[in-house]
Amino acid sequence: MNDWTIEYSNEYKWYSVYEFGVYPRSSVLAGQTMKSYRDSFDTQEEAEKAYPQAAVGYRDPMNTFHHLPDEEMTEGGYNDPYEDDW
């Protein structure tokens, strides 16, 4: 697994560098792949020079939320703190 990527953005017309890791236990995505933006460049060559360890191309972290409940928990579970504001 490569821990860095250089990805081209059609929207912004630049190359972004991302680092990959793992979400900590305190996150709702704990144990899943974390993709963090690190830098951007006008050209792929500049990005590759600054981050030679990075692979060029898009990488999807493929995170899921399947481990979370489909509906809000009640009766001793999670309650919306803003519920009474309606």
C-alpha positions as CSV (number, residue, x, y, z in Angstrom):
1,M,0.0,0.0,0.0
2,N,1.4,3.4,-1.0
3,D,0.8,6.0,1.8
4,W,0.8,9.1,-0.6
5,T,-0.9,10.1,-3.8
6,I,-0.7,12.9,-6.3
7,E,-4.2,13.6,-7.7
8,Y,-5.2,16.0,-10.4
9,S,-8.3,18.2,-9.8
10,N,-10.2,19.0,-12.9
11,E,-12.2,21.6,-10.9
12,Y,-9.2,23.5,-9.6
13,K,-6.7,22.7,-12.3
14,W,-3.9,21.7,-9.9
15,Y,-2.2,18.6,-8.4
16,S,-3.0,17.8,-4.8
17,V,-0.9,15.6,-2.5
18,Y,-2.7,13.3,0.0
19,E,-1.3,11.2,2.8
20,F,-3.1,8.0,3.9
21,G,-3.3,6.6,7.4
22,V,-5.9,5.1,9.7
23,Y,-8.6,6.9,11.7
24,P,-8.1,6.7,15.5
25,R,-10.3,4.9,17.9
26,S,-12.0,8.2,18.9
27,S,-13.4,8.6,15.3
28,V,-16.7,7.2,14.0
29,L,-14.5,5.9,11.1
30,A,-12.1,4.2,13.6
31,G,-9.8,1.7,11.8
32,Q,-10.8,2.8,8.3
33,T,-8.5,4.6,5.8
34,M,-7.9,8.3,6.5
35,K,-7.1,10.5,3.5
36,S,-5.5,13.8,4.4
37,Y,-4.7,16.7,2.1
38,R,-1.1,17.8,2.4
39,D,-0.1,20.2,-0.4
40,S,-0.9,21.3,-4.0
41,F,1.1,22.2,-7.1
42,D,0.6,23.7,-10.5
43,T,2.2,20.8,-12.3
44,Q,2.6,17.1,-11.7
45,E,6.4,17.5,-12.0
46,E,6.5,19.9,-9.1
47,A,4.4,17.5,-7.0
48,E,6.6,14.5,-7.9
49,K,9.8,16.4,-7.1
50,A,8.4,17.4,-3.6
51,Y,6.9,14.0,-2.9
52,P,8.8,11.4,-4.8
53,Q,7.3,8.6,-2.6
54,A,3.8,9.4,-3.9
55,A,2.0,7.4,-6.5
56,V,0.2,9.4,-9.3
57,G,-3.5,8.8,-9.6
58,Y,-6.7,8.9,-7.7
59,R,-7.2,6.7,-4.7
60,D,-10.5,6.3,-3.0
61,P,-10.3,5.5,0.8
62,M,-13.5,3.5,0.4
63,N,-14.8,4.3,3.9
64,T,-18.2,3.1,5.0
65,F,-20.7,4.0,7.6
66,H,-22.3,0.6,7.7
67,H,-21.3,0.1,11.4
68,L,-23.5,3.1,12.4
69,P,-27.2,2.8,13.2
70,D,-29.6,3.6,10.4
71,E,-31.9,5.5,12.7
72,E,-31.3,7.8,15.7
73,M,-30.9,5.8,18.9
74,T,-33.3,6.5,21.8
75,E,-34.1,5.1,25.3
76,G,-30.7,5.2,26.9
77,G,-28.8,5.6,23.6
78,Y,-28.0,8.7,21.6
79,N,-30.4,11.6,22.0
80,D,-30.3,14.7,19.9
81,P,-29.3,17.6,22.2
82,Y,-31.2,20.0,19.9
83,E,-34.4,17.9,19.8
84,D,-36.2,20.3,22.2
85,D,-35.3,23.3,20.0
86,W,-37.9,22.5,17.4
